[in-house]
Amino acid sequence: MLLDTASLYYRAYFGVPDSVKAPDGTSVNAVRGLLDFIARLVQDHRPDDLVACMDADWRPHWRVELIPSYKAHRVAEEVEQGPDTEETPDTLSPQVPIIEDVLDALGIARVGVPSYEADDVIGTYAGRATGPVDIVTGDRDLYQLVDDERGVRVLYPLKGVGSLQLTDEAWLREKYGVDGSGYVDLALLRGDPSDGLPGVPGIGEKTAAKLLDAYGNLAGIMAAVDDPMSKLTPSQRKRLNESRAYVAVAPTVVRVAGDVPLPDVDLALPAEPRDPAALDELAARWNLGGALKRLLTTLEA
């Protein structure tokens, strides 16, 4: 089981009241919510291995070089030039180090790799796996990894993690008319304002799906642009032709990396905490007793 950790703690942050605080007044709603999410996922799905995948770099330079608008709207402009910082609610960002400390004390594998997003870590683990893989994420970009033959599916939270949309190839074809491998082409043609991907003007999701159905893939669509006998409309042909520069680089940006240099860590789900003393200290300092007890009971079982 591969967790898109930031996606889950964002959901926890907005799903658990901000009134949940540590003794010093620090909000810990995202921490508590994430621990309850993990407990429920382990209880319901019983994975042998579990990895909390992290964003070591949420806006990698190599993606920005290709498409400068990539996640540009999420960058907080500062009066003086400084490092890019992602806009997060100010009571959430202080909770991230607490989450990391708790996962480490529990012994739950936590993996982030410099210059890569959590999506890339997930994609590399999924590609290397020799058995079934469940990816838990609220990010539809990871639909591209769905592969029935290899047993890779996405569990998309609908309400908490107790209600999950099981995304396999049949669901993707029903919803979008593509399989996992075709989702990259659909996504880049359609564009995604939330990620700063412009897409091809005038080509929305339904049109993109129809073009992929007619011409097979992005390469087939672009070949049709150059074929005067193809059945592209004049408007489609013009817009695709004008978007060649974007279409040439977008696949590299949209497709998750599959070659991340992963660290050598134990992925096995722990039956007991790695560092009980540190965990007790964290539980007391951050008022995590109930959530940690529920998770530990689940792990022991």
FENWO-V626390 format. One record per residue. N is the residue number from 1. SS is DSSP state (H for helix, E for strand, - for the rest). PHI is phi as a letter, one per 30 degrees, with the letter a starting at -180 (999 if undefined). OMEGA is omega in radians with two decimals (NA if undefined). Layout:
n	ss	phi	omega
N	SS	PHI	OMEGA
N	SS	PHI	OMEGA
This chain:
n	ss	phi	omega
1	-	999	-3.13
2	E	c	-3.11
3	E	c	2.93
4	E	d	-2.86
5	H	e	-3.12
6	H	d	3.11
7	H	e	-3.10
8	H	d	-3.13
9	H	d	2.98
10	H	d	3.13
11	H	d	3.11
12	H	d	-3.12
13	H	e	-3.11
14	H	d	-3.12
15	H	c	-3.14
16	-	c	-3.08
17	-	e	3.13
18	-	d	3.11
19	-	d	3.09
20	-	d	-3.00
21	E	b	3.00
22	-	d	3.13
23	-	e	-3.13
24	-	d	3.10
25	-	j	3.11
26	-	d	3.07
27	E	d	3.11
28	-	b	-3.12
29	H	d	3.12
30	H	d	3.12
31	H	d	-3.10
32	H	d	-3.13
33	H	d	-3.14
34	H	d	3.12
35	H	d	3.10
36	H	d	3.07
37	H	e	-3.11
38	H	d	3.11
39	H	e	-3.12
40	H	d	3.14
41	H	d	3.12
42	H	d	-3.14
43	H	d	-3.04
44	H	d	-2.97
45	H	c	3.02
46	-	h	3.12
47	-	d	3.03
48	-	d	-3.14
49	E	b	3.11
50	-	b	3.14
51	E	b	2.99
52	E	d	-3.08
53	E	d	-2.99
54	-	c	3.02
55	-	d	3.02
56	-	d	3.08
57	-	b	-3.04
58	-	d	-3.14
59	-	b	-3.03
60	-	e	-3.10
61	H	e	-3.10
62	H	d	3.04
63	H	d	-3.13
64	H	d	3.10
65	H	e	-3.10
66	H	d	3.12
67	-	b	-3.06
68	-	e	-3.13
69	-	d	-3.08
70	-	e	-3.14
71	-	h	-3.08
72	H	d	-3.10
73	H	d	3.13
74	H	d	-3.11
75	E	d	3.11
76	-	d	3.12
77	-	d	3.13
78	-	c	3.13
79	-	e	3.07
80	-	c	-3.13
81	-	d	3.12
82	-	a	-3.12
83	-	d	3.07
84	-	d	3.06
85	-	b	3.14
86	E	d	3.13
87	-	d	3.07
88	-	b	3.07
89	-	e	-2.98
90	-	d	3.05
91	-	c	3.09
92	-	c	-3.04
93	H	e	3.10
94	H	d	-3.12
95	H	d	-3.07
96	H	d	3.08
97	H	d	3.10
98	H	d	3.10
99	H	e	-3.12
100	H	d	-3.14
101	H	d	-3.11
102	H	d	3.12
103	H	d	-3.14
104	H	d	3.13
105	H	d	3.09
106	H	d	-3.05
107	-	j	3.05
108	-	d	-3.09
109	E	e	3.12
110	E	b	-3.00
111	E	b	2.96
112	-	b	-3.06
113	-	b	-3.13
114	-	e	3.12
115	-	i	-3.14
116	-	b	3.05
117	-	d	3.09
118	H	e	3.11
119	H	e	-3.11
120	H	d	3.07
121	H	d	3.12
122	H	d	-3.12
123	H	d	-3.14
124	H	d	3.08
125	H	d	-3.12
126	H	d	-3.14
127	H	d	-3.10
128	H	c	-3.03
129	-	d	3.12
130	-	c	3.11
131	-	b	-3.13
132	-	e	-3.12
133	E	b	2.98
134	E	c	3.09
135	E	c	-3.13
136	E	c	-3.06
137	-	a	2.98
138	-	c	-3.10
139	-	c	-3.10
140	H	d	3.11
141	H	e	-3.08
142	H	d	3.01
143	H	e	-3.13
144	H	d	-3.11
145	H	d	-3.11
146	-	d	-3.08
147	E	a	-3.09
148	-	d	-3.08
149	-	d	-3.13
150	-	c	3.10
151	-	i	3.13
152	E	c	3.13
153	E	b	3.11
154	E	c	3.02
155	E	c	-3.02
156	E	c	-3.10
157	E	d	3.06
158	E	c	3.09
159	E	b	-3.01
160	-	i	3.02
161	-	b	3.06
162	-	d	3.10
163	E	b	-3.05
164	E	c	3.02
165	E	d	3.13
166	E	d	-3.06
167	E	c	3.04
168	-	b	-3.06
169	H	d	3.12
170	H	d	3.13
171	H	d	-3.14
172	H	d	-3.14
173	H	d	3.12
174	H	d	-3.05
175	H	d	-2.99
176	H	c	-3.12
177	-	i	3.14
178	-	b	2.98
179	-	c	-3.07
180	H	e	-3.10
181	H	d	3.13
182	H	d	-3.08
183	H	d	3.10
184	H	d	-3.13
185	H	d	3.11
186	H	d	-3.07
187	H	d	-3.09
188	H	d	3.07
189	H	d	-3.12
190	H	d	-3.05
191	-	i	-3.12
192	E	a	-3.12
193	H	e	-3.10
194	H	d	3.09
195	H	c	3.13
196	-	i	3.11
197	E	c	-3.02
198	-	d	-3.05
199	-	i	3.07
200	-	c	-3.10
201	-	e	3.08
202	-	i	3.14
203	-	c	3.11
204	-	c	-3.05
205	H	d	-3.10
206	H	d	3.12
207	H	d	3.12
208	H	d	3.14
209	H	d	3.13
210	H	d	3.13
211	H	d	3.12
212	H	d	3.08
213	H	d	-3.10
214	H	d	-2.99
215	H	c	2.97
216	-	j	-3.12
217	-	a	-3.09
218	H	d	3.13
219	H	d	3.11
220	H	d	3.11
221	H	d	-3.13
222	H	d	3.04
223	H	d	3.12
224	H	d	3.09
225	H	d	-3.10
226	H	d	-3.12
227	-	c	-3.11
228	-	d	-3.13
229	-	c	-3.13
230	-	d	-3.05
231	-	c	3.02
232	-	d	3.06
233	-	d	3.11
234	H	e	-3.14
235	H	d	3.12
236	H	d	-3.12
237	H	d	-3.12
238	H	d	-3.08
239	H	d	3.10
240	H	d	3.13
241	H	d	3.14
242	H	d	-3.10
243	-	c	-3.06
244	H	e	-3.11
245	H	d	3.11
246	H	d	-3.10
247	H	d	-3.11
248	H	d	-3.06
249	H	c	-3.03
250	H	e	3.13
251	H	e	3.14
252	H	d	-3.13
253	H	d	-3.03
254	H	d	-3.10
255	-	d	3.11
256	-	d	-3.14
257	-	d	3.11
258	-	c	-3.06
259	-	b	3.13
260	-	d	3.10
261	-	d	-3.06
262	-	d	3.09
263	-	d	3.11
264	-	d	-3.12
265	-	b	3.11
266	-	d	-3.08
267	-	c	-3.06
268	E	d	3.11
269	-	d	-3.06
270	-	d	3.06
271	-	d	3.12
272	-	b	-3.06
273	-	d	3.10
274	-	d	-3.08
275	-	b	-3.07
276	H	e	-3.12
277	H	d	3.12
278	H	d	-3.13
279	H	d	3.10
280	H	d	3.14
281	H	d	3.12
282	H	d	3.14
283	H	d	-3.13
284	H	d	-3.08
285	H	d	-3.00
286	H	c	3.07
287	-	h	-3.06
288	-	c	-2.99
289	H	e	-3.07
290	H	d	-3.11
291	H	d	3.14
292	H	d	3.12
293	H	d	3.13
294	H	d	-3.13
295	H	d	-3.13
296	H	d	3.09
297	H	d	3.12
298	H	d	-3.13
299	H	d	3.13
300	H	d	-3.11
301	-	d	NA
